[in-house]
């Protein structure tokens, strides 16, 4: 069995699909609300766990992760991959340390590069679109910390006491034997987490091949980039057959207020005819029932007429911060409570359209919104079918007596034309 542990839904999906596209039966289990037990179907090769711990406080995240792991029968022969955000958000060091302690792992091989999305690691620094992480639009840190917060060992040391070693690009470029030798050397010196540079797919492939030869127990960790290079290790089970089709309209649901997501929306508007449902957050909070009915009626009517839907909010940049502060003050919410309310609003609209309109196809952009929609429509398991674009999977999920096609994408993921390409690829699937 292969286990993937992710801290949000889009991350769980974009890593799980790296195995699904190689023919492994891959299931994602959404564990926002921790279950009493975890049952893995017999026909599953790769079990992906969405712990929903990215935004939790570190101690709460560790406790939840420990509880989940104790419910899984992971043995020493199972491969375990800790998926991390490619821009290093979340409780990364805490969660790696917790997994290593519980599963008694000797080392963690850590390489978060995702070259196809312009995320690379050089000298222990994560570069995003040719900028150090701390200087990119993905940084949440103060100006003083910008440089340090691009340096992966620094970030990890803020969250764990484990000794951290590095393998630089110079050694990685010399190939698999040198990488394995450096892993052995660092392990003997007492390093528990080994951060490895990588700037291209060949580097990631060599890192993984070397790590698999290490004479000890390994926790693998990285983005979907490293996961893409796991070889065909285990015998595959008989392929799961799910009858789906790509007929009917597509609802593109963009809850992320990342500027990249907004750019993708604007590009999409110029290419495809949509019924646009723009969620006015201030109005929907002050008059929820009336506004939800208005949005739902408009969306259901369009879906029945076989028209694509674009459900989004355009509150970005300064407007986003201004609206957030106003809503939090007026309704006595903290930031996470506000986000929960927003994703619930999107989920309620989608649910009504599924129940009353001709809708079976969803593109969900933003981890919070993907989770909120799935929770509101009663979906806790996804079967990954195919990778439509790099890091963007097509999954099937049962809703009442039918299967839905669900595509998930992180808010800041992709280029200007990504949503357009995704829709085009799906309609030709």
Secondary structure, DSSP 8 states (H G I E B T S, - for coil): -EEEEESSHHHHHHHHHHHHTTT--EEEEE-SS--S-----TT-SEEEEE---TTS-HHHHHHHHHHHHHTS---TTSEEEEE--TT--SSHHHHHHHHHHHHT-SEEEEE--BGGGTEEEETTEEEETTEEGGGSTT--S-GGGTTGGGBHHHHHHTT--S-EEEE-HHHHTT-HHHHHHHHHHHHHTT-SEEEE-B-SHHHHHHHHHHHHT-SS-EEEEE-HHHHTT----S-------------SEEEEEE----HHHHHHHHHHHTTS--EEEE--HHHHHHSHHHHHHHHHHHHHHHHHTT--EEEE----HHHHHHHHHHHHHHHT--HHHHHHHHHHHHHHHHHHHHHHSSEEEEEEESHHHHHHHHHHTT--EEEEEEEEETTEEEEEEEETTEEEEEEEE-TT-S-TTHHHHHHHHHHT-
